Amino acid sequence: MIKEKDYNEFLNECVRKGREEKQIGLGFTLEQAKASSKQVIEQTKVKPFPPNESHTPN
């Protein structure tokens, strides 16, 4: 497996930052992220036209 130079150090720093952020309450759990995404999707759904209405502008 080929790794870029200093990749392990970079990865360790990312993990360290993530753990620090988790300790101080930053970020979201997977469940929170899914619920938030679902809410956004539901709010932005396009509602279909009623079947007997004209779809052309006046």
C-alpha positions as CSV (number, residue, x, y, z in Angstrom):
1,M,0.0,0.0,0.0
2,I,1.4,3.4,-1.0
3,K,0.9,6.2,1.5
4,E,1.8,9.9,1.1
5,K,4.5,11.2,3.3
6,D,3.3,12.3,6.7
7,Y,-0.2,10.7,6.2
8,N,-0.2,8.9,9.5
9,E,0.6,12.2,11.3
10,F,-2.2,14.0,9.4
11,L,-4.6,11.2,10.3
12,N,-3.7,11.2,13.9
13,E,-4.2,15.0,14.0
14,C,-7.7,14.6,12.5
15,V,-8.6,12.0,15.1
16,R,-7.3,14.1,17.9
17,K,-9.3,17.2,16.8
18,G,-12.4,15.1,16.4
19,R,-12.1,13.7,19.9
20,E,-11.5,17.2,21.3
21,E,-14.6,18.5,19.5
22,K,-16.7,15.6,20.8
23,Q,-15.6,16.3,24.3
24,I,-16.8,20.0,24.1
25,G,-20.1,19.0,22.5
26,L,-19.4,20.1,18.9
27,G,-20.6,18.0,16.0
28,F,-23.5,15.6,15.5
29,T,-24.2,12.0,16.1
30,L,-25.1,9.9,13.1
31,E,-28.7,9.8,14.2
32,Q,-28.9,13.6,14.6
33,A,-27.4,14.1,11.1
34,K,-29.9,11.6,9.6
35,A,-32.9,13.3,11.3
36,S,-31.7,16.8,10.2
37,S,-31.2,15.6,6.6
38,K,-34.6,14.0,6.6
39,Q,-36.3,17.2,7.9
40,V,-34.6,19.3,5.2
41,I,-35.7,16.9,2.5
42,E,-39.2,16.9,3.7
43,Q,-39.3,20.7,3.8
44,T,-38.0,21.1,0.3
45,K,-40.0,18.4,-1.5
46,V,-41.9,19.8,-4.5
47,K,-45.6,19.3,-4.3
48,P,-47.2,18.0,-7.5
49,F,-49.9,20.0,-9.3
50,P,-53.5,18.9,-8.8
51,P,-54.6,16.7,-11.7
52,N,-57.2,19.0,-13.2
53,E,-55.3,22.3,-13.0
54,S,-53.7,24.0,-16.0
55,H,-49.9,24.3,-15.8
56,T,-49.5,27.1,-18.2
57,P,-49.1,30.8,-17.2
58,N,-52.0,33.2,-17.9
